[in-house]
Amino acid sequence: MDIFNKCITFCRADEFKELDLYPYFRPMEENEGPIVTIGGRKCIMAGSNNYLGLTSHPFVKESAIKAIEKYGSGCSGSRYLTGTLDLHQELEYRLAKFLGTESVLLFSTGFQTALGVIAGLAGKGDYVISDKENHASILTASLLAKGSFAELVRFRHNDMDDLEQVLSKIPDSAGKLVVTDGIFSVTGEVSNLPDIVRISKKYGARVLVDDAHATGVIGDGGRGTASHYNLVQETDLVMGTFSKTFASLGGFVGGNARVIDFLKHQSPALIFSASPTPASCAAAIAALTILEEQPELVDLLRQNTDFMRNGFKELGFKYHHNISGIVPIVVGDEHLALHMWNKLFEKNIFVNAFIPPAAPVNHSMMRTSYMATHQHHHLEEVLSAFEVVGKEMSLLQHHNSVTPVHAN
């Protein structure tokens, strides 16, 4: 059997391309934050994870440029050997102080952070207990840990009874790591961290929260899920990414200093990867500085997302209610969703089409997300386009706030 056969027979993307409904891998020629240029046309960006709008901030760009001028374009080595800069240490110190953790360790990407932390911690005799709707990086990391003879158990999404049932069956002698997204990336739903912490403590498990979509979005001054619930001291580990709020590329984990030191010396994903570039670190430091000095940006983001949620509700769209920067509009059939995406794009609105397997079957959606830097007229234009398209496609109705349907 030729291993390439699966590639040759893969035609799902081709079918959508032939129908001119393929919404992915669209190159941007310019990115000004709320406005991007795609295919020569100016579009309102309503699908970015650039929650505070800092990727185009002059201070962030200037900081990245100065870092390249001082350090060059890359580190040419891992943190373990020749790849540690004073910038890395400064960012780790600043993040630990911001998050309220003893220590922080940087990774080169957010995906790599999950691999480095989960597979770095969980080995033979340990259990990783993961929410079924955690990000793909967490599942991949858990499977990697399984290759090191750790056990992977998944509990039903945000189902605390199922979590307790799972934990109750694990031997007391086993090491246990409960992993959850802080904000789930598809629906924008916030995890039930208080009960996760309570149940985990009952069974001697540690808790790791992935705050990729929560840092800069919820919590005191954007400090994330644990801060949102006033559980900073009770949450064992928090990881996140620089590719969203922090307007850069990379990832981090924060927690107990001894645990972080262990990962420094035992995590293959860290030891055998080149370290984050000088420009990435400098941009993240600049973004963190802005967040610390202008916490009102978090409030602006919340105001914008509240405005959009209320607007979609008044129009009659099915939507997931949450408090995050993500506002998903449920469409249903995947072909219908791709037609809707195309109609919105024709009206110069760019959103994300989530279809299976990213969304449950018959629960395809337009995953919209917003920035603190969206102006009121941007948001009004998005709602206006959705209204026109929604009427054309008979998607407007009354009882429109939906309970998430999950792909278990």
ABEGO torsion letter per residue (X at the ends): XBAAAAAAABAAAAAAAAAGABABGBBBABBAEABBBBGGBBBBBAABABAAGAAABAAAAAAAAAAAAAAEABAGBBAABAABBAAAAAAAAAAAAAAGBABBBBBABAAAAAAAAAAAABBBGBBBBBBAABBAAAAAAAAAAAAAGBBBBBBBBGBAAAAAAAAAABBAABBBBBBBBABBAAAGBBBBAAAAAAAAAAAGBBBBBBAAAABGABEBGGAEAAAAAGAAAABABBBBBAABAAGBBEBBBBEBAAAAAAAAAABAAAAABBBBBAAAAAAAAAAAAAAAABAAAAAAAAAAAAAAAAAAAAAGBBBBBBABABBBBBAEBAAAAAAAAAAAAAAGBBBBBBBOAABBBGABBBBBBBBAABBAAAAAAAAAAAAAAAAAAGABBBBABBBBBBBX
